[in-house]
């Protein structure tokens, strides 16, 4: 399961979604999530799901590739849905609505990661929120943190896989035994993971200091520019949100 993690991984493809400006994609995801939480009916959630399905088709990212890395989340979602059905009044409707919302948020966020390089996301965040510099907000530092976070997700997942394979070759079997035994066995994976993460963080800090990070205003080789495709995407984004609001008002 660790081997199949896709969150934070960039999927190289020549598609309409991949060529959009990162600011457009960030705005699109924000509006999608807003529309998801505005939706209060199954019909509006299904409409949002169809919009996300269209985006997945336009991105040319294989659906199987997207789904296989989200299986652990779906297992957790199934448990939450069952608890809602059992414990909450009118739980079936609530479980379906919550499940659809969570799936939509996960797919929208994962599509952003798959179609945008971490550095592009960082540039989009920094450029889009550049006005916050007047409020003394360290936008560049926050954008760098976002970029590093997205970059380290697949790296740490790969490191966890390697540690687990190494421990398995030494006789560790986390599938056998009770809860206490599995918890003790997981310590032999978690501790090396923390040590590896700290070492990587130290190496990254040294590399950033050697490149004089923070000693001046950074420049970009390729400044972000909007295109006609971005204009068309913004029209679709605002149209989607308007339709969702009308569904909310009309109680559809």
C-alpha positions as CSV (number, residue, x, y, z in Angstrom):
1,X,0.0,0.0,0.0
2,X,2.9,2.3,0.8
3,X,4.3,1.5,-2.6
4,X,1.2,2.8,-4.3
5,X,1.0,6.2,-2.7
6,X,0.3,8.8,-5.4
7,X,-0.5,11.9,-3.2
8,X,2.2,14.5,-3.9
9,X,3.6,12.8,-7.0
10,X,3.6,14.6,-10.3
11,X,2.3,12.6,-13.3
12,X,4.0,13.8,-16.5
13,X,1.5,14.3,-19.3
14,X,0.7,16.7,-22.1
15,X,-2.9,17.7,-21.4
16,X,-5.1,20.7,-21.0
17,X,-5.0,20.6,-17.2
18,X,-1.2,20.2,-17.1
19,X,-0.7,23.3,-19.2
20,X,-2.8,25.6,-17.1
21,X,-1.2,28.2,-14.9
22,X,-0.8,26.9,-11.3
23,X,-2.7,29.9,-10.0
24,X,-5.7,28.9,-12.1
25,X,-5.5,25.3,-10.8
26,X,-5.2,26.5,-7.2
27,X,-8.2,28.8,-7.6
28,X,-10.1,25.9,-9.3
29,X,-9.4,23.5,-6.4
30,X,-10.4,26.2,-3.9
31,X,-13.7,26.9,-5.7
32,X,-14.3,23.1,-6.0
33,X,-13.9,22.6,-2.3
34,X,-16.1,25.6,-1.6
35,X,-18.8,24.1,-3.9
36,X,-18.4,20.7,-2.2
37,X,-19.2,22.2,1.2
38,X,-22.0,24.4,-0.1
39,X,-23.7,21.3,-1.6
40,X,-26.3,20.0,0.8
41,X,-27.9,17.4,-1.4
42,X,-26.9,14.2,-3.2
43,X,-27.8,15.7,-6.6
44,X,-25.4,18.7,-6.2
45,X,-22.7,16.3,-5.0
46,X,-23.2,14.1,-8.0
47,X,-23.0,17.2,-10.2
48,X,-19.6,18.1,-8.6
49,X,-18.4,14.5,-9.0
50,X,-19.2,14.7,-12.8
51,X,-17.2,18.0,-13.0
52,X,-14.3,16.3,-11.3
53,X,-14.6,13.3,-13.6
54,X,-14.4,15.6,-16.6
55,X,-11.2,17.2,-15.2
56,X,-9.7,13.8,-14.7
57,X,-10.5,13.0,-18.3
58,X,-9.0,16.2,-19.5
59,X,-5.8,15.6,-17.4
60,X,-5.3,12.2,-19.1
61,X,-4.2,10.8,-15.8
62,X,-5.2,7.1,-15.6
63,X,-8.1,6.7,-13.1
64,X,-6.5,3.4,-11.9
65,X,-3.3,5.3,-11.1
66,X,-5.3,7.9,-9.0
67,X,-7.4,5.4,-7.2
68,X,-4.7,2.9,-6.2
69,X,-2.8,5.4,-4.0
70,X,-6.0,6.4,-2.2
71,X,-7.1,2.9,-1.0
72,X,-6.1,3.5,2.7
73,X,-8.3,6.6,2.7
74,X,-11.2,4.8,1.2
75,X,-10.9,2.1,3.9
76,X,-11.1,4.8,6.6
77,X,-14.0,6.4,4.7
78,X,-15.9,3.1,4.7
79,X,-15.5,2.8,8.5
80,X,-16.8,6.4,9.0
81,X,-19.8,5.7,6.7
82,X,-20.7,2.6,8.7
83,X,-20.5,4.5,12.0
84,X,-22.7,7.2,10.7
85,X,-25.3,4.7,9.5
86,X,-25.3,3.0,12.9
87,X,-25.1,5.9,15.3
88,X,-26.6,9.0,13.6
89,X,-30.3,9.6,13.0
90,X,-31.1,9.5,9.3
91,X,-27.6,8.1,9.0
92,X,-27.8,6.6,5.6
93,X,-28.3,9.9,3.9
94,X,-25.7,11.6,6.0
95,X,-23.2,8.8,5.3
96,X,-23.7,9.0,1.6
97,X,-23.4,12.8,1.6
98,X,-20.2,12.9,3.8
99,X,-18.7,10.1,1.7
100,X,-19.3,11.9,-1.5
101,X,-17.8,15.1,-0.1
102,X,-14.7,13.5,1.2
103,X,-14.1,11.6,-2.1
104,X,-14.5,14.8,-4.1
105,X,-12.1,16.7,-1.9
106,X,-9.5,13.9,-2.1
107,X,-9.8,13.6,-5.9
108,X,-9.7,17.4,-6.4
109,X,-6.6,17.8,-4.2
110,X,-4.9,14.7,-5.7
111,X,-5.5,16.0,-9.3
112,X,-3.8,19.2,-8.4
113,X,-0.7,17.3,-7.2
114,X,-0.7,15.0,-10.2
115,X,-1.0,17.7,-12.8
116,X,1.3,20.4,-11.2
117,X,5.0,20.2,-10.1
118,X,5.6,21.1,-6.5
119,X,7.7,24.0,-7.6
120,X,4.9,25.3,-9.8
121,X,2.5,25.1,-6.8
122,X,5.0,27.1,-4.7
123,X,5.2,29.7,-7.4
124,X,1.5,29.9,-7.8
125,X,1.0,30.3,-4.0
126,X,3.7,33.0,-3.8
127,X,2.4,34.9,-6.8
128,X,-1.3,34.6,-6.0
129,X,-0.8,35.8,-2.5
130,X,1.9,38.4,-3.2
131,X,-0.5,41.1,-2.0
132,X,-0.2,39.8,1.5
133,X,3.4,41.1,1.7
134,X,1.9,44.5,2.4
135,X,0.5,42.9,5.6
136,X,4.0,41.7,6.6
137,X,3.1,38.1,5.8
138,X,6.2,36.0,4.7
139,X,4.6,34.7,1.5
140,X,7.8,33.4,0.0
141,X,8.6,31.4,3.1
142,X,5.1,29.9,3.3
143,X,5.3,29.0,-0.4
144,X,8.6,27.3,0.1
145,X,7.1,25.3,3.0
146,X,4.2,24.2,0.8
147,X,6.7,23.1,-2.0
148,X,8.9,21.2,0.5
149,X,5.8,19.5,2.0
150,X,4.5,18.3,-1.4
151,X,8.0,17.2,-2.4
152,X,8.6,15.2,0.8
153,X,5.4,13.2,0.7
154,X,6.5,10.7,-2.0
155,X,10.1,10.7,-0.8
156,X,9.0,9.7,2.7
157,X,6.6,7.1,1.3
158,X,9.4,5.5,-0.7
159,X,11.7,5.6,2.4
160,X,9.0,3.9,4.5
161,X,8.7,1.2,1.8
162,X,12.5,0.6,1.9
163,X,12.6,0.4,5.6
164,X,9.6,-2.0,5.7
165,X,11.3,-4.2,3.1
166,X,14.5,-4.2,5.0
167,X,12.8,-5.1,8.3
168,X,10.8,-7.8,6.6
169,X,14.0,-9.4,5.2
170,X,15.2,-9.5,8.9
171,X,12.1,-11.5,9.9
172,X,9.6,-8.8,10.8
173,X,6.0,-9.7,10.0
174,X,3.5,-7.0,10.8
175,X,0.5,-9.1,9.6
176,X,0.7,-11.6,12.4
177,X,-0.1,-11.3,16.1
178,X,-2.5,-9.1,18.1
179,X,-2.7,-5.4,18.4
180,X,0.1,-5.1,21.0
181,X,2.5,-7.2,19.0
182,X,1.8,-5.2,15.8
183,X,2.3,-2.0,17.7
184,X,5.7,-3.1,19.0
185,X,6.6,-4.3,15.5
186,X,5.7,-0.9,14.0
187,X,8.2,0.8,16.3
188,X,11.0,-0.8,14.3
189,X,9.7,1.1,11.2
190,X,8.6,4.4,12.8
191,X,11.9,5.1,14.6
192,X,14.1,4.7,11.4
193,X,11.5,6.8,9.6
194,X,11.9,9.7,12.1
195,X,15.7,9.4,11.9
196,X,15.7,9.5,8.1
197,X,13.3,12.5,8.1
198,X,15.5,14.4,10.5
199,X,18.6,13.7,8.5
200,X,16.9,14.8,5.3
201,X,15.7,18.0,6.9
202,X,19.2,18.8,8.1
203,X,20.7,18.1,4.7
204,X,18.0,20.3,3.1
205,X,18.8,23.1,5.6
206,X,22.5,23.0,4.8
207,X,21.8,23.0,1.1
208,X,19.5,26.1,1.4
209,X,22.0,27.9,3.5
210,X,24.8,27.2,1.0
211,X,22.6,28.8,-1.7
212,X,22.1,31.9,0.5
213,X,18.4,31.3,1.0
214,X,16.8,34.3,2.6
215,X,19.5,36.8,1.7
216,X,17.6,38.6,-1.0
217,X,14.5,38.7,-3.2
218,X,14.3,35.5,-5.3
219,X,14.0,35.7,-9.1
220,X,12.4,33.3,-11.5
221,X,13.7,32.0,-14.9
222,X,10.1,31.5,-16.2
223,X,7.6,34.0,-14.7
224,X,4.0,32.9,-14.6
225,X,1.8,34.1,-17.4
226,X,-1.9,33.6,-18.0
227,X,-3.2,32.2,-21.4
228,X,-6.5,32.0,-23.2
229,X,-6.9,28.5,-21.8
230,X,-6.7,30.0,-18.3
231,X,-9.4,32.5,-19.2
232,X,-11.7,29.6,-20.4
233,X,-10.9,27.7,-17.2
234,X,-11.9,30.7,-15.0
235,X,-15.2,30.9,-16.9
236,X,-15.9,27.2,-16.2
237,X,-14.8,27.6,-12.5
238,X,-17.2,30.6,-11.9
239,X,-20.0,28.8,-13.8
240,X,-19.6,25.7,-11.7
241,X,-19.8,27.7,-8.4
242,X,-22.9,29.6,-9.7
243,X,-24.7,26.4,-10.6
244,X,-23.9,24.9,-7.2
245,X,-25.2,28.1,-5.4
246,X,-28.4,28.0,-7.6
247,X,-28.9,24.4,-6.6
248,X,-28.5,25.3,-2.9
249,X,-31.0,28.2,-3.3
250,X,-33.4,26.0,-5.2
251,X,-32.8,23.1,-2.7
252,X,-31.9,20.6,-5.4
